[in-house]
């Protein structure tokens, strides 16, 4: 009986979260903004990847960041140095951002700016290999990071994250010569979980793969004409 109750509660929570995610997505689409949900375990390199991305693309794209962390604004402050709007969300004990939290971040952005100020919102989720992938936030694509220091078996042990990812960045690739790690085995294990995912090995230290990442990211932003043809009716939102 207890297990049945817990399962029903989980279903209700995910259903309510999905409704909020759909609402967020409708607003992103109406505003012509692409949202990417960036996820990984702690220390895989999400924040430094965003630093490199903002440094390279801030003059080309109109970017805002929603920065999720359990406590502090340390990562948010790092990203603010690139002169982009950064909304910090502290989740407390929660190990992930959910659609309601991201909606709060969107309201803060909308209060300070107009939607035309942006065409890309990057959401850095809380460091965790499980929960973030289960809670939609209204994103157009999920980006997962896996550091080679985490081992070859992580895609098999934590499949949900890798099954959900549209793009996987294998980070810290510059360390590969110094570790007993088979990068091809990592890729094979990821493909076993998700055959169609885009996989990009990168190094924030050497710059390897970053251009490929920048190109993929920019390919996710549709033209104004494509956006206009998909605008939802928000009169009842």
C-alpha positions as CSV (number, residue, x, y, z in Angstrom):
1,X,0.0,0.0,0.0
2,X,2.8,2.4,0.9
3,X,4.6,1.7,-2.4
4,X,1.4,2.3,-4.3
5,X,0.9,5.6,-2.6
6,X,4.5,6.7,-3.3
7,X,4.1,5.8,-6.9
8,X,0.9,7.8,-7.3
9,X,2.5,10.8,-5.6
10,X,5.4,10.7,-7.9
11,X,3.1,10.5,-11.0
12,X,1.1,13.5,-9.7
13,X,4.3,15.5,-9.1
14,X,5.7,14.7,-12.6
15,X,2.3,15.5,-14.2
16,X,2.1,18.9,-12.4
17,X,5.6,19.7,-13.3
18,X,5.0,18.8,-17.0
19,X,2.0,21.2,-17.1
20,X,4.4,23.9,-15.8
21,X,7.0,22.9,-18.4
22,X,4.5,23.1,-21.2
23,X,3.5,26.6,-20.0
24,X,7.2,27.7,-19.9
25,X,7.8,26.2,-23.4
26,X,4.8,28.1,-24.8
27,X,6.3,31.4,-23.5
28,X,9.7,30.6,-24.9
29,X,8.2,29.8,-28.3
30,X,6.0,33.0,-28.3
31,X,9.0,35.1,-27.4
32,X,11.3,33.4,-30.0
33,X,13.7,32.2,-27.4
34,X,15.5,28.8,-27.5
35,X,16.1,27.2,-24.1
36,X,18.7,24.6,-23.4
37,X,18.8,22.6,-20.1
38,X,22.4,21.9,-19.2
39,X,22.9,18.9,-16.8
40,X,25.7,16.9,-15.3
41,X,27.1,15.6,-12.0
42,X,28.9,18.1,-9.8
43,X,32.3,19.0,-11.2
44,X,31.8,17.9,-14.8
45,X,32.4,21.4,-16.1
46,X,29.0,23.1,-16.7
47,X,30.0,26.5,-15.4
48,X,33.3,26.7,-17.2
49,X,31.6,25.5,-20.4
50,X,29.1,28.4,-20.0
51,X,32.0,30.8,-19.4
52,X,33.6,29.7,-22.7
53,X,30.3,29.9,-24.5
54,X,29.5,33.4,-23.2
55,X,32.9,34.6,-24.1
56,X,32.7,33.3,-27.6
57,X,29.0,34.0,-28.5
58,X,27.8,36.9,-26.4
59,X,28.5,39.3,-29.3
60,X,26.6,37.0,-31.8
61,X,23.7,35.8,-29.7
62,X,21.4,37.5,-27.1
63,X,21.9,35.3,-24.1
64,X,20.5,35.1,-20.6
65,X,21.3,32.5,-18.0
66,X,19.2,30.8,-15.3
67,X,21.7,29.4,-12.8
68,X,20.5,26.7,-10.5
69,X,22.4,25.7,-7.3
70,X,21.4,24.3,-3.9
71,X,23.1,27.3,-2.1
72,X,25.2,30.3,-2.9
73,X,25.5,32.4,-6.0
74,X,29.2,31.6,-6.6
75,X,28.6,30.2,-10.1
76,X,26.1,33.0,-11.0
77,X,28.7,35.6,-10.0
78,X,31.3,33.9,-12.3
79,X,28.9,34.2,-15.3
80,X,27.8,37.8,-14.5
81,X,31.4,38.9,-15.3
82,X,30.4,38.3,-19.0
83,X,27.8,41.1,-18.8
84,X,24.8,38.9,-19.5
85,X,21.6,38.7,-17.4
86,X,22.0,35.9,-14.8
87,X,19.1,34.8,-12.6
88,X,20.2,32.7,-9.7
89,X,17.9,30.1,-8.2
90,X,18.8,28.4,-4.9
91,X,16.9,25.1,-4.6
92,X,17.7,24.5,-0.9
93,X,17.5,20.7,-0.4
94,X,16.1,20.0,-3.9
95,X,18.5,18.2,-6.2
96,X,17.1,19.7,-9.4
97,X,15.4,22.6,-11.0
98,X,11.7,22.1,-11.8
99,X,9.3,24.0,-14.1
100,X,7.9,26.2,-11.3
101,X,11.4,27.4,-10.3
102,X,12.3,28.2,-13.9
103,X,9.0,30.0,-14.3
104,X,10.0,32.2,-11.4
105,X,13.3,32.9,-13.2
106,X,11.5,33.8,-16.3
107,X,9.2,36.2,-14.4
108,X,12.4,37.9,-13.1
109,X,13.8,38.2,-16.6
110,X,10.5,39.6,-17.9
111,X,10.3,42.1,-15.1
112,X,13.8,43.5,-16.0
113,X,13.9,43.1,-19.8
114,X,11.7,42.6,-22.8
115,X,11.5,39.2,-24.6
116,X,13.1,40.6,-27.7
117,X,16.3,41.2,-25.6
118,X,17.1,37.5,-25.9
119,X,17.1,34.6,-28.4
120,X,18.8,32.0,-26.1
121,X,18.3,31.1,-22.4
122,X,20.9,28.7,-21.0
123,X,19.7,26.9,-17.8
124,X,22.5,25.4,-15.7
125,X,20.8,22.8,-13.6
126,X,21.8,21.5,-10.2
127,X,24.7,19.1,-10.3
128,X,23.1,15.6,-10.2
129,X,23.0,12.7,-12.6
130,X,19.5,11.5,-11.8
131,X,16.8,14.0,-10.9
132,X,17.4,16.9,-13.4
133,X,16.6,14.6,-16.4
134,X,13.3,13.6,-15.0
135,X,11.8,17.1,-14.5
136,X,11.1,19.0,-17.7
137,X,11.5,22.8,-17.4
138,X,10.2,23.8,-20.9
139,X,13.5,23.4,-22.6
140,X,13.9,22.8,-26.4
141,X,16.9,20.5,-25.9
142,X,18.8,18.8,-23.1
143,X,22.6,19.0,-23.0
144,X,24.4,16.5,-20.7
145,X,28.0,16.7,-19.7
146,X,30.1,13.7,-18.7
147,X,33.7,14.2,-17.6
148,X,36.1,11.4,-18.6
149,X,37.2,11.3,-14.9
150,X,33.8,9.9,-14.0
151,X,34.5,6.6,-15.7
152,X,33.2,4.6,-18.7
153,X,30.3,3.0,-16.8
154,X,28.3,6.1,-15.9
155,X,25.9,6.0,-18.9
156,X,25.0,2.4,-18.0
157,X,24.6,3.1,-14.2
158,X,22.7,6.4,-14.7
159,X,20.8,5.8,-17.9
160,X,17.9,8.3,-17.6
161,X,20.3,11.3,-18.1
162,X,21.9,9.9,-21.2
163,X,18.7,8.6,-22.7
164,X,17.1,12.0,-22.4
165,X,20.1,14.0,-23.8
166,X,20.0,15.6,-27.2
167,X,23.7,16.5,-27.0
168,X,26.4,15.0,-24.8
169,X,29.7,16.7,-24.2
170,X,32.5,14.5,-23.0
171,X,34.5,17.0,-21.0
172,X,38.1,17.3,-19.8
173,X,39.2,15.3,-22.8
174,X,42.7,16.8,-22.4
175,X,43.1,14.4,-19.4
176,X,42.6,11.3,-21.5
177,X,46.3,10.6,-22.1
178,X,46.9,10.6,-18.3
179,X,44.0,8.2,-17.4
180,X,43.2,4.6,-18.0
181,X,40.0,5.6,-19.8
182,X,38.7,4.4,-23.1
183,X,36.9,7.3,-24.7
184,X,35.5,5.0,-27.4
185,X,34.0,2.8,-24.7
186,X,32.3,5.8,-23.2
187,X,30.8,6.7,-26.6
188,X,29.7,3.1,-27.1
189,X,28.0,3.0,-23.7
190,X,26.2,6.2,-24.5
191,X,25.1,5.0,-27.9
192,X,23.7,1.9,-26.2
193,X,21.5,4.2,-24.2
194,X,20.8,6.7,-26.9
195,X,21.8,5.9,-30.5
196,X,20.9,9.3,-31.9
197,X,22.5,11.6,-29.4
198,X,25.1,14.2,-30.7
199,X,28.4,13.5,-28.9
200,X,31.1,16.2,-28.7
201,X,34.4,15.6,-26.9
202,X,35.6,18.9,-25.5
203,X,38.3,20.5,-23.4
204,X,37.7,23.9,-21.8
205,X,41.5,24.0,-21.1
206,X,42.8,23.4,-24.7
207,X,39.7,24.5,-26.6
208,X,39.4,21.2,-28.3
209,X,35.8,20.6,-29.6
210,X,34.5,24.0,-28.5
211,X,33.9,25.2,-32.0
212,X,31.9,22.1,-32.7
213,X,29.8,22.8,-29.6
214,X,29.3,26.4,-30.6
215,X,28.1,25.3,-34.0
216,X,25.7,22.8,-32.5
217,X,24.3,25.3,-30.1
218,X,23.7,27.9,-32.8
219,X,22.0,25.3,-35.0
220,X,19.3,25.0,-32.3
221,X,18.2,28.6,-32.7
222,X,15.5,28.7,-35.5
223,X,15.0,31.6,-37.8
224,X,12.4,34.3,-37.0
225,X,10.3,32.9,-39.9
226,X,10.2,29.4,-38.4
227,X,9.3,30.8,-35.0
228,X,6.5,33.0,-36.3
229,X,4.8,30.0,-37.8
230,X,4.6,28.2,-34.5
231,X,3.4,30.9,-32.1
232,X,0.9,29.5,-29.7
233,X,-2.2,31.3,-28.4
234,X,-1.3,32.6,-25.0
235,X,-4.5,34.5,-24.4
236,X,-5.6,31.9,-21.9
237,X,-2.3,31.4,-20.2
